[in-house]
Each structure stands twice: as C-alpha cells, then as structure tokens.
Amino acid sequence: MALEEDIKQEKFKSEHNKMIVNLMFTNNWVVAKEMELLRPYGLTVSQYNVLRILRGQKGKAATINLIINRMLDRMSNASRIVDRLEHKGLVTRKPCEHDRRAVDVLITEKGMKLLSVLDKKMDKWEKTFEVISPEEAQVLNALLDKIRTAQ
C-alpha cells in the first residue's frame, strides 16, 4: 500500500519530506512486526539485540559500554536491559578482571538456545522482504548509508 493511503495524507511538502515520513513510518512498521515475533518469548527488540551482540562475542565477555556501542537503539538503557536478561537467566554478570568499575556480561546456554529458536523465526520473517531483489536491497542500503553519512 502506498504511504499516502497508509497514513491518509494526500500531499507532502516535497519528495524529501515524503521520504523522511516514509522512513519513519516504515521503521515503526518493521519494529512493530519484530515486536510481535518476539512477544511470545518474553523479549523486547532491545533485549533481542543485546543477546545477539553477546552471541557475536563468541564466548568472550562484553562490558556494558561495548554493548551500548553496538546497539541498534543507542538510547536504550543497556544496564537495565542486562538486568532483565539476567533475571530471565539469559545472561550472567561477573566483575571485570581488568577494570574493577566494569562488569563483564556473558550469554548463558539458555540464552543461546533461545536465540537458536528465534533464528528460525527471524529467517522466515526476513524472507517476507524478498519482494525486494538483492540488487534493490544493495541500492537501498547504499542510499540509507548515504543519508546517515551526510550529517
């Protein structure tokens, strides 16, 4: 469906204004779909992102600062997210050996198993985006990168 139909707006100030609105609307749509997928597993999008970051550490611990630097939503409170994941048994914390002020965070086996289940769900969901060809996705990625680097 066209953006104009989705948000019931006939005109935009410019094509650039329409692009900005379309990016925000589409981002919210993607996040809402991802939230639907994660809800049955008791995870938020930010919690899922942290688990994926920790899995990417391949068994090495991560500090909260490392997690913050790699998060998709850097406005999230990483400490609080880790607290919730620890409460669910998906991560563990231990004092950092090199910096007494820092805490090391590791994904647990339970966290790895949950990600394994979610990988299958996410792979299936990502297939719905194949209405865009790999070449079109490459162009879109380049354009999105261009927007972010213009500032």
N, C-alpha and C positions, 0 to 999 in steps of 0.2 A: 504494500500500500504506500502511496506517496505521502511524504511528510505533511503536505497541506491537508490531506484527508485525516491523517492520524491526529494532528493537533488542532484541526478545524481553523486553519489560518490560510486565507487566500493569497495574501501578498506579504512580501518581505522587503525590507529597505534596500537590499541588494543581494546578489548571489552569494557574496561573502557572509552576509548576515544569515542567510538561509543555511549556508554550510555550517556556521557555528551552532545554530539551533539544531541542525540535523546531527552534528557530532554529539551534542549534549543529550539529545533525545535517544539516539542510538546507544550511547554509553549506558544510560539509565535502563534501556531495554535489555541490553546484554547482562548487566549486573542483576537485574530482576530475574532473568532466566537462570542465571547461575545460582542465585539465592534459592530459587525453587528446587534446583537439583541438590543443593547441599542441606536444605532444611531437614529432610528425613534423617540425616546423620548428625544432627545437632551442631552443625558448623556454620559459621558466618564466612563470607567471602574472605575477609581478612585473616581469619583463623586458618582457612584452607591455604592461603598464600604463605603464611608462616610455616605451616607443615611442609609445603613444597620447598621452601627455602632451606629448611633443616634437612630434608632428604637430599637436596643438592650438595650438602656439605659432606656427603659420603662417609658418615661416621665421625666426622670432626665436629667439635663443639662450635657453637656460634654465640657471640655476645649479642646483647640487645642492640648495640649500635650497628653491628653487621646486619642484623635483621632489619632494622629501620632503613638502612641504606639500600636494601634490596627489595623492600616492599613496593607493591604497585601503588598503594594508597599511603603516602608518607605522612598523612595527617592522623593516621591510626595510632593509638597508644599501644605500642608494642609490648611494654611491660604488662599491661592489663591483659592483652591477648595471650601472652605466655602464661600468666596466672590461670586463665580459664582453661587453656590447653593442659596445663599441669594438673589442674583439678580433675580433668577428664581422663588423666592417665596417658595422654598422648605425647607429652614431653616431660623431661626431667631437667632440673637445675642443679648445678653444683658450683661451688666457689671457683673462680678462675685462678689457675696456678700462677699466672704471670702478673695479674693485676688484682689486688685484694678488693678493689672497688667494683670490679666487674663480676658478672655471673655468667657461667657457661650454660648454654641450653642445648640439649640433645633430644632428638626424636626417639621415642620408645618403639619397641616392637609392635605394640598396639597401634601406634600412630602410623607405622609403615604398612601394617595390614589394612588400615582404613584407607590410606592413600591408594593401595593396590585395588581395592574395591572401587574407589572413586575414579581411578584412571580409566576403567572400562566405561563408566557412565560419562565421563568427560569426552572420551574418544567418540562415543556415539553422538553426543551433543555437538561436538565440533564438526561432525560430518554434515550437520544441517547447514553449515557455512559453505559447503562445497558448491552452492549455487554460484559462487564466485570462483572463477578459474584460478589456478596457481599464478598465472601471469597477471591477472587482475589483482590478486592479493598482493603480489610483489609491487605493483604500481601504487596501490592503496597504502601499503606500508611505507614506501618511499615518500609519498605525499604527507602522511602523518608525521614521519620523521622531520620532514622539511618544515612543517608548521611549528613543531617543538623547538627546532634549532634556530628559528627566525628571531627569537626573543633575545 
